[in-house]
Amino acid sequence: MRMLRLAALVVFVLLIGSSSALAQTKAGEGSAPFYGPHFAAGIGAGLAIIGAALGFGRIGSAALESMARQPETAGQVQTAMLIIAALLEGATFFGLIICILLALK
């Protein structure tokens, strides 16, 4: 749990630091380009994928456990599992698109 909190703090600091891109001079004036927003978008996309993977794992685990306990409700559980998985995938794609748009801005 401590590692997750530390990772969240690092991501937060990187996202806050990426807003200073507006205060920079132009790239043609001898300054190095600032890649903070691109780095933050990459971290955001990675976190979205990791979150989706954890969500799919929990959905599958709970569905299989409930099907094993009550085999007669397997059809209903499978239908509910597929609907939840589709909603989770849609939210993941939305997060990835937002990260891509931020990286290209």
Secondary structure, DSSP 8 states (H G I E B T S, - for coil): -HHHHHHHHHHHHHHHHGGGGGGS--GGGT-----HHHHHHHHHHHHHHHHHHHHHHHHHHHHHHHHHH-GGGHHHHHHHHHHHHHHHHHHHHHHHHHHHHHHH-
